[in-house]
C-alpha cells in the first residue's frame, strides 16, 4: 500500500514538472539563447575571441551615455520611491474602500502605459504647443525655451515618473500593509511621538522594501527606450538610444559594438534585480 502511494506521488510530481516544460522552453528561447548570442557577438571579431568591442564601448561618448542613463534612472527612481511611498500610504489609510480600489487599479493601469504613446501624450500636454503650455502662457508663465523643455533630459525625467510612481505604489503597498497596528500602539504607549515611531520603528522595517523598490525602478528606467527615442530622439545621449543607433543606423551600423553596450547594460540591470531579490527576502523576514 505504501509503495502505491509513493508511486502515485511520484507520478503527480512528474506531471507537475512536465507542466513546467513550456515555461522552461519559453525562457530558454527568449532569455537564455539571446543572452548567449549577445555574449558571443560582443566577444568575437572575425570569428576570433577579442575584448576590442568592450574597449570601444568605453570611449567618451558611450561613457557619457552610461552617465546620463545612470543619472536619469537614479533621479527618477529616488523621486518615485519618495512620492510613490507617500501616495501609497495615503491610499491604504483612506476610509473609502471604493477610492482605495480605484486608485490601486489606476496605478496598475498607468504603470503599464509607456513607450511611444506616453511620449506623444506628453507632447500634447507639455510640448511647445501643448495644452498646459498654452494655458500657462495665457496667465503669464512662459515655459519655452528657457524655463522648461519636454524634449530635454529634464522633460524625459518627468515622463519617466509617469510610470515610475505607480510602479512604486504597487511595490510598497504590501509592505505598508505589513506594518502591524500593535507596533504603533506599543511605541505610543512607551511615549514615542508619531515622528519617532516612523523614524525608529516603521522606516527601519520598510528600509529593505524601499531600497529594493529603488533598485527595481532604477532598472525599469535604465532599460526604457521607446519613450526616450520618441520624445527626445538623439538629442539626449542614453545607452538604449546608442544601442538602437548602432543596430539600425545607416551611417553608424555596428552590431558588435551594440552587443557590447547591451552586455554592459545587462550587467548593471542584473545587479539591480539581484539586489532587489535579496532585499525582498530581507523585507519578508522583517515582516514576520
N, C-alpha and C positions, 0 to 999 in steps of 0.2 A: 504493500500500500504506500509505503514511504517512497519507494522508487518511482511509482506512478506520479505522485505529487511532484517529485523533483523533476521528472521528465516534462510534466505539463508546464512547470515554471520555466524550465529551460526553453521550451518551445515558445512560450509567451515572450520571454526575453529576446529570443531570436527574431520573432516577428516585430518587436519594438525596434530593434536595431535595423531591420530591413526597411521599416518606415522612415528611417533617417537617411537612407541611401540617396533619395533625390536631393535632400538638403546638402549632403556632402558633395554630390556631383555638381550642384549649383555653385557651391563655394569654391571647388577646385577650378571649375570652368571660368568663373567670373572674378575670382580673387587671387588664387594661388598662381595659376598659369600667367595672367597678366603681370603680376609682380615679378615672376621669374623671367618673363620676356623683357621687362624693363631693365632688370639687373643685368641680363646678358647683353642687351644692346648698349647699356651705359658703360660696360666694362670691356667692350671689344671695338676694334677698329681694323677693318680689312681682315677679319677673322682671326685676329691676334689679341691676346689679353693686354689691356692698357688702362692707365688711370688718366689719360690725356683729357677725356671728356670731363672728368671732375676738376681737373686743373683749369680748363676753360670755363667751368661753371663758377669758379671763384674769382673771376675778373671783376673789376669795379662795378660795371653796370649790373651784373647779376647779384653782387653783394648788396648793392643799393636796393634791388628788388626784394631781396630777403629782408632787409632792414625795414623797408616800407610795409611789407606784409606783416612782419612781426609787430611793428608799432601799431598798425591798424587793428590787428587781431587782439593785441593786449588791451588797447583802449576800449574797443567795443565789448570785449569780454568783461573788463572791470566795470564799465558802466552797466552792462547787462546784469552782472551779479548784484550790484548795489540796488538799482532801481527794480530789477526783477524780484528780488527778495522782499522789498518794501511792498510792491504791488501784490505779491503772493500772500504776504501776511494780512494785507487789507482784505483780500478775497476770502481767506479762511476765517477771519474774525467777523465778517458781515453776518447780520442776523437773518437776512433773507436767503433762503435756500435757492430760490429762483435766480437771484442775482449771482450767487456763488456758482451755480451750474452754468449760467450763461457766460460769465467771464472766463471760466475754465474752458468751455467749448470754444470761445473766441480765441483764447491763447493757443488752443490746439490747432485751429484753422490757420491763424496768422503765422505760426512757426513754420508751416509748410508752404507759405507763399513767398517765393523768391525768384531769382533769375531775371530774365528779360521783362516779364510782366511787372515785377516790382520796380525795376528801373524806369519803365515807361510811366508807371503810376506816379513816381516821384518827380519825373519831368513835368507831368501835367500839373502837379500840385506846387512844386518848389522850383521849377525851371525858370528861365529868364522871362518867360511869358506865362508862368504858371498861375493858378487861381490865387493861392496865398500870396505869391509875389505881387500880383496886381492889386490885391486888397490892401496889402501893407503900403504899397506905393501911393494909393489913394489917401492914406492917412498920414503920409509924410515920411514913411520909412522905406528907404531905397536899399534893397539887398545887393543888387548887382551894380557894378562889378567888384566893389571894394569890400562890402560887409560880409557877403556870403555867396558861394557858388556851389550848386549841387553837382557840378561837373568836376569838382576837386576831390582831394582825399578826405577833406572835412565833410563834404557832401556825401561821399561814399560811406563814411562812418555813420552818418545819420540814417542812410538807407539800410546799413547792416543792422543797426539797432532795432529795426522793424521786426526782424526775425530772431534777433538775439534775446530781446526782452521776453517774449512769450516762451521761448525755449527754457530760459532760466526759471520762469514761473512754474512750468510743468515739472522741472527738475527738483525745485526746492519745496514744493507743496508737501510731498510725503515727509520730508524731514521736519518741516514746521508742525505738521500734524503729529509727529512723534514726540514733540515736547509735552511731557505729561503735566497736567494741571497740579498734581501733588508737589512737583518740584518748585513751582512758583509759590504755592501756598506755604511750603516749608521755608523758602527763602524769606517771605514776608513775615512769617511768624518769628523768624530769627532776627528780624529788624532790618532786613535789606530793603532798599528802595527799588523802584522799577528799573532804574538805570543800573544799579548794582546787580540785579537779577540777570539782566541781559548781558552785562559785561563779564560776569564771573560764573554764570551757570549756563545760560542759553547759547551764547556765542561760542564758548569752547566746545559744546556739544555739536553745534552746527558747523564748526570750522571745517571738518573733513568734507562735508557736503558742499560748502561754499567754495573751497579750493577745487574740489572735483568738478563743480559746475563751471568754474573759471577755465579749467583745462579743456573741458568739452566745448565751451563756447569759443575758446581760442582756436581749437582745431576746426570747428564749424566755420569760422570766419576765414581762417588761413586757406582753406580749400575752396572757397567760393570763387567763381569765375564769371558766370553769365551776367550777374548784376554789375560787376566791376567793368566788364567789357562794354556792355550796353550803355552804361551811364557815363563812363569816362574814356573808353577806348584806350589808345596807347598813351594818353596824357599822364596817367598815373602808372608808375613803374612797379608792378606787382609780379610775384613769381608766376602765378597762374596765367597772367597775360603774356609773360615772356615765353612760357611753355607753349601756349597756343600759337604765338607768332612763329616759333621755331618749327612747329609741326605743320602749320597751314600756310605760312608765309611764302610768297612767290620770290621775294628778294633774299630773305634770311632763312631759307629752308635748311634745317639741321636737326633731324630727328634724334640722332645720338646725343647731342648736347641737351635736347629737350628731355630725353630719358634720364640723363644725369641730374638735371634740375628736379625732375619728378622723384627720383630716388632720395635726394636730399630732403625734399618736402615730405616724402613718405616717412622718413626717419623722424622728422620733427613731429608729425601727426601721430606716429606710433608711440613716441614718448608721452604725448598728451593723453592718448587713450589708455596707455598702461598706467599712468598716474591717476587717471580718473577711476579705473577699475580698483586700484589699490586703495584710494581714498574712499571709494564706495564701500569696500569691505570694512574699513575703519569706521565709517558712519553707521553701518549696520551693527557693529559691535557696541558703539556708543549708545545706540538706541535701545539696547537690551536692558 
